[in-house]
Amino acid sequence: MIIQSPPVSQILLYHVDAMVKVRLTLLFSAVLYGACLTVHAIAEDKPAATYSQPDLVRIATEIQKAIATLPQYGVFDDIHFAIQGTTLILRGEASRPTLKSAAENVTKKIEGVQNVQNEIEVLPLSPNDDRLRAILYRKIYGAPQLRKYSSSGGRMFTSMTARTMGITNDPPIGYHAIHIIVKNGNVTLKGAVLNSADSAIAGMQANTTPGVFSVDNDLFVEQQNKKPSA
């Protein structure tokens, strides 16, 4: 829902996985993350230039698709964005520097995007974090209850690059509903799951991983946010 309240400019936050679906009997839909969209308003002295509602929806959808389909964007990254006036603000965490620049370059080409403010954080290059990413991936997606959240069914095919240069440089490909963000041994789980039990399992798998200092479970739970039927 977009709140119109001139002369206040809105900052609309989106998650780039909003358009991704999980191939299950009960499918995720765009509404899943749509329910997570948050609206923030910042008062200004005078109205700022902004998009019409149809243009805002179109631009946001194109941004989501452009970033989510980047080859650099994967299970160890999390990007969200805001639109303030006619300025696109990119935020989140990137496990590789190439993702930060790629996200900016691809969104600059979208019709209607006039300015891009790139605030994506590039995570530290750390052999320990790389090791944790590999272990966490196996533990989380190897859990029988969580295999449905990956297009690979929890299987991890390690390439020569991953074996010699680390999993960060060659992450598992395909769709992943649970994103694993690791920074200096601290873990944040982002994304979405169908129910609170799956969220708890993902959190437990991360919390019981040796070498992990802390775990923030920020997974969106579909059942908790589903509107009751009329």
N, C-alpha and C positions, 0 to 999 in steps of 0.2 A: 504494500500500500504506500502510495506517495502522498505525503501531506503537503498541501499548498497553503502557505501562510506568508504571503508578501507583507512587508518587505524583508523577510528573513530568507537567507539563502540556505538551502538544505545541503547536508553532506550525506550521501547515501552510500552505505557500505554494502559491498557484495562479496561473495566468496566465489572464486572461479570455478568450483566444482558444481555450481548450481544446475548446470545443464547435463550433468553426467547421471546415468541410470545404472542400477545394479540389476543384472539379469537373474531375477529370482521369481518365484511364484508371485510374491508381493513385490512389485517394482517400486524403486525410488522414482519420484517424478520431480519436475522442476519445483513443485510446491514444497518439496522437502526442505530445500535450502531457502526457498522463497519465504518460508515462515521464519527464517533466521535473519532476514534482512532487517537491519536496524536503521533508524532515521535519527540523525542528530541535527539540530538547528543552531546556528550561530548568528547572533544579532549583529547587524551592520548598520552604519549610519544611513546608507541608501541602498536601494535594491541593486543586486549584482546581476550581470547578464547570466542567463541560464537557458536551458533547453526547454522546449515544450515537452509535455508528458510523453507523447508518442516517440519523439526523438530520443528522450532519455531512456525509454524502454529499449528502443532499437540499439542505441549505442552501448548500453549495459550488456545486452545479449551478445553483441558482437565482440565486446571486450572479453566476456566470459569464454566464448568459444575460441577466440584467438590465443588466449593464454593457456587454456586447458589443453589445446592441441599442439603446443610447442613441444618439440622433441626433447628439450632440456627439462621440461616440467615433469616431475615424477613423485614417487611415494615419499621421498625425503624432503619435499618442498611444500610450502603453503603460501599461497598468494591471495590477497584480497585487495579490494580497491574502493576508493571513494570518488564521487563526482561532486565537486564544489563549484557552483557556477558553471563555467565551461572548462574547468581544469580537472584533469584526471589525476588522482593521487594513487600511486601504486604502493602497497605495503605488504608486509609478510616476511618470510624467511626463504632464502635460496641456499641450497647446499653447494651450488657451484656459481662462480661469478658470471658465467656465460648466460645463465638464466635471467639475471637482473637486467643485463643489456638487451637480451632478446625480447623480454617482456616490454621494455620501453620502445624498442624499435618497431615491434609488430603493432602496438596500440597507437603509435603515432600515425600509422597509415589508415586508421579507421576514419571514415567520413564524419566530420563533425567534431572530432577531438582537436581542440585548438592548442592546449598546453598539457604537458605530462610532467608531473612532479614525482620523481622516482625515489621512494623512501624504503625500498626493499632492502632488508638486511642480508648481507652475504655472511653465512655462518663460517666460523673459523675453520681453517684447514687443520684437522687434528687426526692423527692415526688412531687415537683412542676413540674418538667419536665415530670414525669410519668403522672400527671394529664393533662398536655398540650398534650401529645401524644394521650391520649384517646379522648380529645375534637377535636383535629386536624383531627384525623382519621374519626370521625363522620362527621365533617364539609366537609372535602374534598371528601371522598368516599360516603357521603350522598347526595352530589349535583347530581341531575339527569344527568347532562352532563358528569359527571366523573365516574359514576357507571360502565361503560364499561371497566374501567382500573383495575378492581379487579375481580378475579374469583368468589368472593362472591356476586358480584353485589351491593356492598356497605353495606351489612348486617354485623353486628358485633355480634358474639356470645360470650358473656363473660362467662368464666369458673369460678369456685369457686376460682382458683388460681388468676385469673385476678381481681376478686372482692375483695379478701382479701390481696393480695400481690402486686397488681398493674398490669397494662397492659404490662409494660416492661418485666415482668417475664413470661408472657403468651400472646404474641402478636397474632393478628389475623393471621390465617394460609391461605395458598393459594397464588396465584400469585397477585402481586401488581406492576403496572407500575410506580406509583409515590411513592417514598420513602420519609419518613418524618424524618428528622434528627433534634433532639432537644438537645441543649446544653445551660444550664443556661438561659433558656427562649428565646434563639435565635434559629430561625428555618431556615433550608435549605431544599429546595425541590430538590430531585434528581430523575433521571429516564427519561422517555420519554412520550410524548403525540403526538397525530396526528396533531394538529394544534395550532396556536397561541391563538385562542379563549379559548381552553381548558387550556392552560398554564396560561392565564390571570385569568380564573375562579379559578384555584388552588391557584394562588398567592393571589387573593382577599379573598378567604376563610381563608387562613392562616393569612393574614394581619388584618382581622377583628376579630380575636380570642382574647378575653380578656386575659391579662397576657403575651402575646407574645411581646418581646422587639424589635425584628427585623426579617425580612424575606428576605432571598436570594433565588430567583427563578432560579435554575440552570437546569430546565427541558429542555431536548433536544426536539426540535419541528421538527417532521418528514417532514412536508411540506416545511419548510424553508430550509431544507438541501437536498431535493430531487433534483437530477440532471434532467434538462429538457430533454424530449424525443427527439431523433434525428428526 
